C-alpha cells in the first residue's frame, strides 16, 4: 500500500527545512531518522538521499506495510536518487510493534540492495530500523 497524498505530505512536510542538513555520521543519521519518522502510525520504508558531503538532497516514502510487503524496485530508488544528484542513500523503516531487531529477511534484502547499489555507483550507506525509542542498524549485522 502506498501512502495517500495527505499522508505523504504529512511525512515529507519537513523536506524544505531539512534539505542541506548534514548527516555526516551514523549518530546524526540515527537521530534524524528517529526525530522525523519514529511516530509514523504504520510501518513505512523511507529513503534518505545524500550528496557527496552527506547533506540531505531529498527523502521519499517508498511504501507502507511490512518491509516484506513493500514492493519497491531498486531501479526506481536509484532513478529518484539520480534525479536529485544523490551520491548515496540510507533506508529506514519503523516497527510499530516495538522491536527494532532486524529479521533475517531485513538482513538479506539489505545486503542485496547494498551490493547492487554499489555497482550502480549510488551506495546504500545503512538501513535503520526503529521502534519505540530504540534503533538498530542492519549494517551492523
N, C-alpha and C positions, 0 to 999 in steps of 0.2 A: 504494500500500500504506500503510495506517495503522499507527502504532506499536502493538505489543501493550500491554496494560495494564502489564506488568512494565517494558517499555522506557519507556513514558510516565512511570511512577512514577520510574524512574531519572533521566530528564532533568528532571522537574519537582520533584524532591525539595527543591530549594532555594527554592521559591516562598515558603514561610513566612518564610525568612530574608531574602529579597530584597524582599518586598513593602514598599513605602515607601522603598526605596533610590532615591536621586536619580540621574537620568540627564540632568542639566542642560546637557549639551553633547555635541557629536559625539565628543570624545575619551572621555568617560565611557561613552557608549553603545557605542563600538567596543571598549573594554576589557571591558565587561560581556559583550558577545557573545562575544568571544574567550575570556574566562575560563570561561563557562558552557557554550558549545556547540562549541568548537573540536575537542573529542575525540570528537564523535559518530562512530560507526563507519560510518554510511550517510549519504547525502545526506538532509537534512531541512530543512523550511521551518518557521520559527518566527515567531510574532507576539509582540511585547512591548508590552503595553498600558500607557499612561501617563496620569496625571491632569493637571490644569491646571498643576500645579507641576513637571511632568516627573518625578514619582515613579512607580515601578512599581506598577500595580494588579494585574496578572496577566500570565501568559505562557502560550502554548499551542503545542504542536507541531501544525501544520496538516496534516502528512503527510510521508511519506518517498518517496524515489526521486529522479529528477531534477526540477528546477523545472518542466520542461515536462510531466513525468508526474504531478505532484501536482495532483489535481483539487480545487480549493478554490473555493467560491462566495464572492464578495465579501460578499454579504448575511450569510453565516454569520460571517465575520470581523467585520463591523460589529455584528451582534447580540451576539456574545460580548463585544466591547468595551463595548457599551451596558449589558450586564448587570453590568459591574464599574465603571460610571461613568467609562469611559475618555474622555479628551478627544482622544487621538491615539494612533498606534501606529507601531512600527518592525517591518519584516520583516527576517529574517536567514536565510540558508541557507549551508550548508557545501559545499565541493567536495573530497571525499576524494582526488580525483586530484591535487590540489596547485596548481591555478591559479585564483586568485580573480578573474581578469579577467571582467567581465560579458559575456555573449553578447548578440547583437542581440535575441534573444528576451527575456532578462532586462530589457533596457532598455525594450523596447516594452511588456511586461507591467507593469513598474513605473510607467511614465508613465500607462498606462491606470488602474491602481489609484489612483495619486495623484490624477488628475483626478476620478474618481468619488468617492473617499473625501472629498475636499474638498467636493464638492457635498452629501455626506451629513453634513457637519459633524463628521467624525472623520478628520482628515487623516493621511495616511501621511507621516511625517517623513523616513524614509530606508529604504533597503534595502541591507543589508550582505551581502557575500559573503566568506567567509573560508576559508582553506586554508593548512595547514602554516605557521602563524605569520604569514601575510600577510592583510590585509583590504582590501577595496575597497568603495567606496560607489557604488551605482548612481546616486545623486542627483547625483554629480559629472559625469555624462555627459549 
